[in-house]
Amino acid sequence: MKHYVNVYVYTPSIAETTWRAWWRMRFRAFYITASLFIAAIVVIALFVQQPLYFVYEAFPVIALAFMERRRRKLRKEAEEQYENNFKDETPTIRVEVGEGISLITPKNIERISFDEVEQIDMMDDIVLVIATGGRIAAMKKDGFLDGTPEECVAYIRKQKRANRRKKH
């Protein structure tokens, strides 16, 4: 069994990067779909030469506006949560990947099994693992003590597939 260890200091900038990456991963499909609808409506309106069709443009634009409002609200809540949890400290986070994923903070140890992993991706300078219940395990790419980010992501994906096959 392979074992990967990632250690980093959890700062406000890392919290911000993690939050942005989480948002992008969770809602990428929504933004793509809304943009495609907007483009399709424009093409149809120009093709049939009916300016009234541009009224339909309002629906995806309104949806995007509401999503942007929600993004701002959630971002503010995430900043407040960081402030409440880590007022004057910058904790060291340790993530171990082996039989599962263990997220170790000074206050808590959280374990995530591979079947609970919903999404995993490398973004910016972090590897982000999203699990059921909105749980997140973030790993800084330059924080790997054992292994590399690419090997770790490949291992988690492999274990997730293996667990899925066992269930079926």
N, C-alpha and C positions, 0 to 999 in steps of 0.2 A: 504494500500500500504506500502510496506517495504521501508526502506531508509538505505543506507550504505554510510559511509563517510570514506575516506582514505586520510591521509595527510602525506607528506614526503618531505624532502629536496632533490632537484634534483642535484645530484653531478655528476662529470664525471664518477665515477664507476657505478652509477645507469644508466646513459645514455648508457654506454658500455653494461651492463647486458641486458637492454631493447633492444638494437640493436641486440645482439646475439640471444636473445629469438625470436625477430621478424624474423630474417633470418632463424632460425631453423624451425619456424612454417610455413613460406611461402614456403620454398624449401625442406622440409623433403621428400615429395613425389618424387621430382626429384632425390635426392641422393639415395633413396631406389631403384627406378627404374633403375638408372644407375648401381648401385651395382648388382642388380639382372641380368641385361644384361651381365655384366662382368662375373659373376658366371656361367650363362647359356652357354656363349660362351666357357668358359674353359671346362665345362662338355661335351659339344658337341664335341669339338676338341679332348678331351681325349677319348671319347667313339668311335668316328669314326676313330681315330688315323690319323688325318690329321692336321699336324702342321700349314698348311697354314690358317686354320680357326682362328688362333691367330691374323691374320691381322685384322679381324673384331673387335678384342678387342680394336683396336685403336679408333674406333668411340665413344664409351662411355667414354673412357679415355680422349679423346680430349674434349668432352663435359664437363667432370668434371674439366679439366684444365681451360677452358674458364669460367666456373661458379666460380671457385676459384679466378680467376683474377677479375671478376666482384665483388665478395664479398669484396676483398681487396680495390677496388676502391670506392665502396659504403661506406665501413667502414671509409675510409679516409675522404670522403665527410661529413659523419655524425659527425666526430670529428671536422671538420672545422666549420660545422653549429653550433655545440654546442659552440665552441669558439666565433663565431660571435654573437650569441644570448646572451650568458651569460659570457662575458669576465671576470669580476672580482667579479661576484656575484654567489651565490648559491640560486636560488629561491625556495620558498616553493610551492609545487604542491598540489592542493586539488581536489580530484575526488569524485563526489557525484553520487550515483546510486539510482534512484527512479522512476520517470516517464520516464526517459531516463538517459543518462550518460552525466554529465557535467564535463569538464576538465577545472579547473580554475587555471590560472597562474597569476603572477603579471601584465602581459601585455595583457592578453587575456582570454576570456571565450569561450570554444568550446562546442557545444552540439551535441551529437550523439544519434539518435533514435535507438531503439532496432532493427528495420528492416534494419538499415545500418550496423549492426554488421556482419562481415564475419566469424571471428574466435575468439574464446576465450579459453584460456588455462592457467594453473598454471605452471610456470617453475621457477626453481631455487628459488629465494626469491621474485618473482614478479608474479602478475596476469596480463596477457597481453590481451588486447582487440584490435583487428584489425578491422577497419571499412572501408567502401567504400572510395575510393580516397586515400588509403594509410595512412589514419589517425590512430593514435595509442593512446590508453589510457592505461597507465601503472599504476599499484597500487602495492606498497610494501606490502608484506604479514604482516609485523609487524607494518604497518602504519594505520591499521583499528581502527577508533575510535568507530564506530557503526557497529556491525556485525563482521563476520569472513570471511576470503577469500573463504572458501568452500561454505558458505551460499550465498555470493555475486555472485559467478560463477553460482551456481544453479539457483539463481533468474534471472540473465541475460539470461541464456539458456531458462528458462521457459517463460520469456517475449518474447524472440525471436520466440519461437514455437507458442505462443499465437498470435502474430502479423502475423505470416505466415498463420495460420488457418483462421484469419479474412479476409485475401486477397483472399483465395480460396473459 
